[in-house]
Structure formats: C-alpha cells, structure tokens
Amino acid sequence: MGIPHFLAIPFPIQGHINPLLQFSHVLVTHGCKITFLSSDENYRKLKGERDAAGHGKTIDPNIKFVSLPDGVDPEDDRKDQTNVISTTIRTMRVKLPMLIQDVNALDSHNKISCIIVTKNMGWALEVGHQLGIKGALFWPASATSLTSFNSIQRLIDEGTIDSKTGLPTRNQELIQLSSNLPLMEAAAMPWYCLGNAFFFLHMKQEMENLNLAEKWLCNTTFDLEAGALSTSPKLLPTGPLMANENNILCSLWEEDRTCLEWLDLQPPQSVIYVSFGSMVSLKPNQFNELALGLDLLKRPFLWVVREDNGFEVNDACEFRGSQGKVVSWAPQKKVLSHPAIACFISHCGWNSTIEGVYNGVPFLCWPFCSDQFMNQTYICDVWKVGVGFDRDENGLISKEEIKKKVEQLLVDEEIKERSSKLMEMIIKNKTQGDQNLNMFINWAKD
C-alpha cells in the first residue's frame, strides 16, 4: 500500500482555504502527499505571502500548489457569492480532468488517490468519481449545518419547507433535524437567512454531489455535536485542528502581529476582542454604533477592521481613544489563546466559534448569515457560553446595547465556568479526533 496522495480543492474564499490548508498540513505530518488546487488569484496571494516569509510562518514544502482560473472577471465583485459559485463551477469543471492527468504524469508511482473538497466544490467529486478516484468532503462549518443541508430533501418530503425557496411552509416553524438535535427556528437554517433562493437550490443540488464522498470530515469534536454526528456514519470529527498548528501559513492576508505585543501590556482577562471574519461587512451606521459602544465601555479592546470592509483602519482609530487597538487582520488563534482576552464579539462563523471555544473564551454573538445563526443557537442555548445582542426598532445593535451586554457577560461567572469546562472537554476529545484522522488516512491508501 502506497502513501495517500490527496488533491485538496477548497472553494476560493478565506473561510474555506484556511481550514483545508491547515488540514493539509496535518495530513503531511502523517506522511501523506498533498496537491493543493486554488484559483489563480488565490494562488498569487498565497505565493506572495510565502515569498514574504509570512512573518515567520511557512508552507510545508511537501504541499504542492497548482491553480486553475475561476472565471471571475477582475471587475466583478467577489463578495457576490452567487456569481462566484456559478462561475467557478462552470470554469474549473472542464479543466480539472486535464490537471489531474498532468499531476499524475509527474509522479506515475504515486497518483492522486483521493480528492478532498469543501462546500460548493462537490462537482469535483463527480469528476473524480468518473475517473475512479475516491472522494472525501472536508466541511468548513459545523456538523450540524452539514446535517441541515443533508436534511433538505426529507424536509421537503415532509412538507416542512418549500421545495423552491427553502422557506417554512407554516409561520414560525420550529425545525428539529433529528431527535438528538435541539429545536431551532427555521430562520436559523443556513439557507434561509441568506434570503436568496439560489443558495437553497444550489445546496440542494450540491448535496447530491457531496454524497458521492465516502467520508465527511468536520473540524469538530464528538462531545460538541454528538447529536449531529450520530445522523450519518460518514461523519468523522477530526478536531480540534488548531491543536496541531505550528507556525504554518494558512491566511491569504497579512496578519498584524503588533497586536500580540499590545496584548502583552494589558491586564489578564481585560480585553474585548472584536472580529467579524473574512466576509462580513458592517454598514456605516452600525460601524459607528459599534465604535461608540466600545468607547462607552472604557475598557481595552482589539478590533479587526478589514481594509475591504469599506472603512479604513484609520476610521476606527478615531474612536479608539487610549484604550483600544485596531488592526486590519489578526493572528486570531494567537489572540484568542492570550491571557489578556476577556470575551469575543464574533459573527459566529464556525472557524471563529471552534477557536473561541477551544480557548475557553465567552462569546457575544453577532451573526449575519449562513450557518452563523445556527452556531449562535449552540453558543447561547446549548453550550451556554455566550449571549446575543438585541436590535432596536431600526434593526441596529445600539451602542447602549453593546455596553450593557458586554458588561453583563464580563461579570457572569457561570458562563466563564461553562466556557472553561467546554474547553477542557474539547481538549480531551482530541484523542478521538486523532483516531478518526488515522482511520481516514488508512482508508485513503491505495
């Protein structure tokens, strides 16, 4: 039996590239060979960060990078996910068989033995299936969100949701995906809150492709999502992945590491960390309310304001006073593990959720779309390690609400204790994650 040769294909956004690249590094440490396929644009970004030495971070030389065009025009808005998904599928699909042929020709003794994809790239599993190559899914979100997408057809058949829109067929429908999972509002379903039938119909089709994968890998642990993991024998929790990270470059963006030195100067559990991930953008009036709310708190804060957010870092700096630091991108795992961090104002994307939980940091939940509302349900109602914000009559989270909820969280000793216990549980779960990883690697061997 040879060593597995994985062709890793993430959807071309940071929230998919980062975890799959991280997982690829883990596979390499177990002796696997990786060919990592990205879009031409992201290949240039990764190469640029690597050539700049990535501030002490490296990409393992055993990971070979290849790229294909994604078909998105330079003038197109890459935040328009409808266009990016459609164009990527249409453009990359026709070019993938030749790329596989070229990669295999370079090493005929160790051809690609398994294609591993993230969400929206299930078409590549179909291509691999036609070529007799094994397929696996690396899901970049929670196991519960994957279970929800895999339940779409059943929910339609039961008359719970509409087959064209995914909207509930009855008002204020509560949905229970399985008897082992909590009741959730229909609005928490990841296709519903996007408010676009395209995503629902796309994921309905996508699940047909993703079911071609024999293994579904999730960066989660059994005790975090036991109910979801029991819904399919394909589901393998391989988390927490961040425990394996060692100065590897996974980000497309340059991290401002001066924030770590700044954190070193702050008292223990004093800093409010604010980050909404790689995709979410605040509208100007909400941006201002957040800035004013942080100022009202009169506490140290670290705020990530991306340069593509429509604001300059300097815009936020005007509000920061003497107690805050604003950066365009942060080394989040390092930040969340820092003893100065008191709480995390988060959009509740899964990468941020698992990183916060792993470090025992309490949450203030500010979800926007996709699976983020579902993750908030777990954080606030299931694990009970955070609180949510209430919006005013204009749909805004006001500066007073921000101040009130942060102060409420910071004195809630029960939430702090549950956060610590959840962290200990996840660390213990790592043994099972490692066992599942070894099982997966053995399955992928020729």
N, C-alpha and C positions, 0 to 999 in steps of 0.2 A: 504494500500500500504506500503510495507516494504522499507528499505533503499537500494539503489542500491549497488550491490557487483560487482565490476569490476575486471576482470582478465586482467592485463596490460602486454603486450608482445612486448618489443622492439627488433628490430634487434640488435645483440650483438656488437655494436660499440658505442663509447662515444657520437657521434653526434645524436644518437637515444635514448640512455639510459638517457642522461642528461635531454632533454626536456620532455620525458614521465614521468620520476621520478618527475620532477618539477610539471608537470600537476597533477600527482597523489597526491602530497602534497596539491595542491589546492582543489582537489575533497574531500580529507579527511576533510579539513576545512569546507566543506559544508555537513558534516555528512555521507559521503559515506565510504564504506568499500573497501579496495584495497588488492588484492593479486598480487604481482609483480613477474613475471616469468623472470628469467635471465638464461644465460648459467652458467654451473658450475664454469667456470673460472671467469666470471664477478661477480658471487655471492661471491666467495672468496675475490675478490678485494674490493667489497662494504663492506663486513663484516670486512675486515682488516681496512678500513678507519673508519668504525663506531667504531670498538673496540679501535682505536687510538684516539677516541673522535673527529676526523675530524677537529681539530683546532677550536673548539668552535661550529662546526656545528653538527646537529643531524639528524637522520632519524626518522620520526614520528612513534611511536610505533604502531599506527593503520594501518601501512602498513606492511603486512606480506610478507616476501620474500620466494620464492620457486625457485628451479632450476632444469634444465634438462641438460644432456650433449648435446653439439652442434656437436659432432662428429669430430671436427677439431683436428688432432693429434698435440701433443706438438711440434714436429719438423717442422710442417707446418708453412708457412708464413701467418700470419693473415691479412697482407695487400693485399693478393691475394683474392680479393673480389669474383671472380668467384668461387673459391673453397669454401670459407666460406659460400656464399649464398647457393650453391648446397648441401653442406654437412649439413648445419643447417636445411634446409627444410627436407631433407631425414631422418635425425636422430630424430629431435624433433617431427615431424608429427605423427609418430607411437606411441610416448609416451604421447602425450598430452591428449587423452581421459581418460587414467587411472589417470593422475594427476588431471584432473577436477573432476573425481569421488572421489578421495581421499580428495580433498579440500572440496567438498560438504558434504562428510561424517562427517567431523569435525564440521560442522555447518549446520545441515539439515534445520534449520529455516531461514537461510539466504544464500541460494545457489548462485552461480555465476549467475548474471542476464545479464551481458554484457561483451563480450570480446573486448578489445580495443588494436589495433596493430599499429605498424609503418610500413613503406615501407619494402618490402621483407618478411613480415610475414603474407601476405594475406591468405596463406594456413590455418592458424589458424581460420580465419573467416569461411572457408569452413567446418572445423571440428565442429565449434560452430553451424553453420547452420544445419548440420546433427543432432546435439544434441538439436536443438530448442532453442539455446541461441542467443540473439541479438548480433549484431556486429557493431563496430564503428572503424573508422580509425583516428589515430592521426598522421597527416602528419608533419614530422620534417623539411620540407622545405617550400618554398613559395607556395601560392595558384596557382600562375602562372605555376610553374613547375608541379604541380598535373594536372592542366588543359592541359598542353602539353602532358603528358603521357595518359590522358584520350582522347586525340585527335588522338592518333596513328592510330586507325583503320580508322577513317574518312580521315586522310591524305593519307593513303594507297589507300583507295577507290577513292579519288580524283586524284590519280596519282602524288601526290606531293613528296612522299618518297617511297623508295623501301621496299617491304614487308619483305625482308630477312635481310637487313642491317640497315634500317632507314635513309640511305643516300639520299640526294635530287636527284630527277630524272633529274633535269636540273642544269646546272652550276650556282653557286652563287645565288641559290634560296632564296628569302626572304619569310619568313613564317609569316602569321598572323593567330593566333589561333582562334580569333573571332573578330568581328567588333569593339569590345570595347577594344581590346588589341593592343599594338604597334607592328609595323612590326619589326621582328627580323631576324637576319641572321640565316640560317639553322645551322651554326656551334654553335649557342647559345643553340640549343635544347639539353637538358641534356643527351640524349642517344648518340648523335652524337659525342660529344667531347671526350667521353671515348674511342672511336676508337676500340670498341670491339663489334661485333655483338651479343655476349652472352647477354650483358646488355639490348640491344634493344629487343631481343626475349624474355628475361626473363620478362621485364616490360610489354611487350605486353600481356603475359600470366598473369602477376601479376595483371593487371588492371581488368581482368575478376574476380579474387578473391576479389579485393578491392571494386568492385561494389556490392558485397554482403553486404557491410557495408551500413547501413541506414543513418549514419551521417559521414561527413568528417570534422574533426576539424583541424583548422590551427592556428598556433601562428602568426597571422597577424591581421590587422585591415581593416575595410571597406574602409577607405579613402586611405590606402596604395595600395590596389589592387582591387579597385572597379570593374574593367573590368573582372578580373579572377573570382571574387566571384559571378558575375552575370551569369556565364556559367553553374552552376548547383545548384538546390535547396538543394542539400545535403551539400554544403559547408557552414561551420559556422566559422566565425572569432572569436576566443576566446582570442585574445591577447590584450595588450602586457602582457605575462605571468610574466615577470621579476618584474612587479609591485607588485606581490603577494609574492615574495620571502622573507623569514625571517630566516636567519641562518640555511638553510636546506642543507643537504649534497646531492649533485647531481653528483659529479665528481668521476670518477674511480681513478683519480690521485691526489696525494697530492699537494696542492697549496702552493707556496712560498709566504707567506703574508708579507715578509720583503719588498717587492716592494711597499706596501702601505705606509710604514714608509718612504721609499725613496722618493715617490711621494710627501709626505707632505713637503719635503725640497725644492721642485722645484717651480719656479715661475708659476703663473696661465697661462694656455694655452701655455706651453713651450715644453712639452714632446711629442716626436713621439713614438707612441705605435705600435709595430710590432708583429703580431701573425698570423700564418697560420693554426690554428685549430689543430684537433687531428689526422688527416690522412696524410696531405700533407708533403712531404719531398723535400728539395732543393738538387740539385746536387752540388758537391763540388765547381765547378767554379762559379755557381750562388750564392752560400752561400758566397763565398769570395767577389763577386761584391757587394752584399748587405752590408756586413760588411764594405767594403771600402767606399761605398756610405754614410752610416750612419756616418762614421768617417769624411768624407768630409764636412758634414753639420755643424759640430761644435756646435751641439745642444744636449740637454739631450734626451736620448731615452731609452725606456724599450722594450727589445727584448725577446720573448719567444722562446727558443730553446729546443724542447723536447729531452729527453735522447734517445728515439728510432729513432731519426732523422738521425742517422749515425754520429752525431757530439756530442762531449761532450760540456757542458756549457762552460768549460774552453777554447774550441776552439774559441768561440765567444768572450770570455772575453779578449783574446789577442788584439782584435780590439777596444775594447770599450773606451779606453782612460780614461779620468777622468769624461766624461760627460754621460756615459751610464751605464745601469744595465741590466744584463742578468739573466733570471730565467728559470727553466725547465718547469714550469707551473704556471699560474697566476689566481687569482680570478677575471676573466675578467669583470664581471658586476660591481664589486667594482672599478676596474681600469678605465673603461670607464665612470663611473659617477664622477671620481675625477676631480676637477677643474684644475689640472696641465696638463691634456691631451689636446694636440692641434690637433692631427689628428691620423688616424688609417690606417696603411698599412696592408691590410687584403686580405685573399684568397676569401672573399665574400661568405663563407658558410652562410646559412640562419640564424643560431643562432647568428653568429657574426654580420650579417647585421642588424637584428632586434635590437640587443643590442646596436650597434653603433648609429642607427637612433633614438632609444628611448632616448639616452643621448645627441643627437644633435652634434655628433662628425663627422666632414668631413672625407671622405674616400680617400685613394689611393688604387685603385683596382688592385689586382694581382691574378686573377682567374687561376685555374689549370684544373678543370674537373667538371663533373656532372652539377649541376644547377648553378655553380658559375659564368659562363659567362652570364647566364640569369639575375642573380642578379646584375651583373655589368651593364647590359643594363638599369635596373631600377635606379641604383645609379647614373650613369653618364648621361643618356639620358632622363629619365622620371622624377625622383625626382631632378636631377641635384645638388646632394650634394657631388660629388666626381669627381675625374679624374682617367684615366687609364694610364698605362705605355706603351711605345713603345719599341719593341725589336729591337736589331741590326741585322746585316746580319747573325750572328751566332745563332740567336734565344735567345740571352741573354738580360736581362734588365741590362744595364751598370750602373756603379757607377755614371757616369755623368748624365744619365737619371734620376736616383733616386734623386740625388741632385737637378736637375732642377725642377722636378715635385713637390717635397716636398716644395721647396721654392716658387714655383708658387701657390700652394694651400694655403700656410700659409698667403699669402697677398691678397687672393681672398675674399673680403668682401661679395660679392654676394652669394658665396657658404656658407659662415658662416651664413648669414642671412636666406638662404633657409633651412639650417640644423636646425636652431633654430625654424623656423616656422613648419617644419615637426615634430619636437619633440613635440611641443605644440599640433599639430593636433592628434598625436598618443595618447597622454595622455587623450585628450578629448574623443577619440574613446573607451577608456576603459569601459565606461558605457555600450556601446552596447556589448562589449565582455563579460561583466558580465551577461547581459541579456541572451545572447546565451548560456552561461555556465549553468545558471539556467534552461533554456529550455531543454538542453541536459540531465541534471540530472533528471528532471521530466519525460522525455521520457524513461530513463533507468530503472525507477522504475517498479517493477513487476505489 
